[in-house]
Amino acid sequence: MPPIGIVSTGSYVPSTVVTNEEIAGNAGVTAEWIVRKTGIHERRRAADHEATSDLAAHAARNALAQAGLHPEQLSYIVLATSTPDHPQPATASIVQGLIGATNAAAFDVNAVCSGFVYALTVAERLLAGGRQFGLVIGVDIYSRILDYTDRKTCILFGDGAGAVVLGPAEQGQGQGQGQGILETGLITHGDQHRLISVPAGGSRIPPSTESVEAGQHFFRMDGRGVRGFVHENLPAALHRLLDQAGVSADEVDHFIPHQANGVMLHEVWPELGLDRAELHLALKRYGNTGSGSVPITLDLVHRQGLLAEGDVVLLTGFGGGMNVGSALLRWGATACAAPARRTERLSLAG
């Protein structure tokens, strides 16, 4: 079977822009403080009528249009989210109906902010069995689960969705080597799962008047603990992946990480040893979009025309669980739509 690669990309962010000035007051901080601590200037917020499935369907249609595919050609839809429309059914099932992918099996993956890479890995394995095309979506609407008085969380998150179509990759191309997904690596440190959580709403603490009054339905994060987790685990995870793929760090052309926090990424960047790679960030305008952050940034980079055939691209997500998911791929010749807003190298004020 030919290797599986990314055929096309797509993304969608809501039209409503939320500036730092709009959220700073309730959080007890200033707009300048948010930039200094995160590198984020603004983020998007879903409209009242928009659910996670709506954002996902928009991104899916954009990816399918770029690939020139009809929804009926999809065999699988794997959707990563930690903010589903409902506890059940799976949001992927709703998206399947919205886009008319009548031949696709659809299901959700929840690995929080690592979710897209986890879903990508699952879909790649499924397609290796002989099916032709799959759709992988990363999407979250965190604005619905934030406590806007909690400065550790509300300043970071935005809403959005990104998607890729997976399919057979060319062989023997791209600097004489095969294209497509070269290697993936998934790691979970469940003993640290309490660093990121939404305590109530599941079987452990069912939703109740008491849980709502206690704010247990809000997203909570131990920021200091998460920062320590990333420094301790991300460099080792990436180098393990490169070793497994037989690729050296100086062969990586592009690094697209989860857009968690610009300052934290700035701190960990020297530890990664990716000196020749271009670091791509979209968080200045979109914030941390959870499972959507890696595919949204990938789509912006692709549509800007920054990925050349044969380039080695490293994707990584990290977050609740605690999880790290990474994927290494050699970029193939793909369709590319009109240029989008340029992504930016890390640039922090203050």
Secondary structure as GFF3:
##gff-version 3
##sequence-region A 1 350
A	DSSP	beta_strand	4	12	.	.	.	ID=ss1
A	DSSP	beta_strand	16	19	.	.	.	ID=ss2
A	DSSP	alpha_helix	20	27	.	.	.	ID=ss3
A	DSSP	alpha_helix	31	38	.	.	.	ID=ss4
A	DSSP	beta_strand	42	45	.	.	.	ID=ss5
A	DSSP	alpha_helix	52	67	.	.	.	ID=ss6
A	DSSP	three_ten_helix	71	73	.	.	.	ID=ss7
A	DSSP	beta_strand	76	80	.	.	.	ID=ss8
A	DSSP	alpha_helix	91	99	.	.	.	ID=ss9
A	DSSP	beta_strand	105	109	.	.	.	ID=ss10
A	DSSP	three_ten_helix	112	114	.	.	.	ID=ss11
A	DSSP	alpha_helix	115	127	.	.	.	ID=ss12
A	DSSP	beta_strand	134	141	.	.	.	ID=ss13
A	DSSP	three_ten_helix	142	144	.	.	.	ID=ss14
A	DSSP	beta_strand	159	168	.	.	.	ID=ss15
A	DSSP	beta_strand	180	188	.	.	.	ID=ss16
A	DSSP	three_ten_helix	190	195	.	.	.	ID=ss17
A	DSSP	beta_strand	196	197	.	.	.	ID=ss18
A	DSSP	alpha_helix	209	213	.	.	.	ID=ss19
A	DSSP	beta_strand	220	221	.	.	.	ID=ss20
A	DSSP	alpha_helix	223	245	.	.	.	ID=ss21
A	DSSP	three_ten_helix	249	251	.	.	.	ID=ss22
A	DSSP	beta_strand	254	257	.	.	.	ID=ss23
A	DSSP	alpha_helix	262	272	.	.	.	ID=ss24
A	DSSP	beta_strand	278	279	.	.	.	ID=ss25
A	DSSP	alpha_helix	283	286	.	.	.	ID=ss26
A	DSSP	three_ten_helix	290	292	.	.	.	ID=ss27
A	DSSP	alpha_helix	293	303	.	.	.	ID=ss28
A	DSSP	beta_strand	312	319	.	.	.	ID=ss29
A	DSSP	beta_strand	323	330	.	.	.	ID=ss30
###
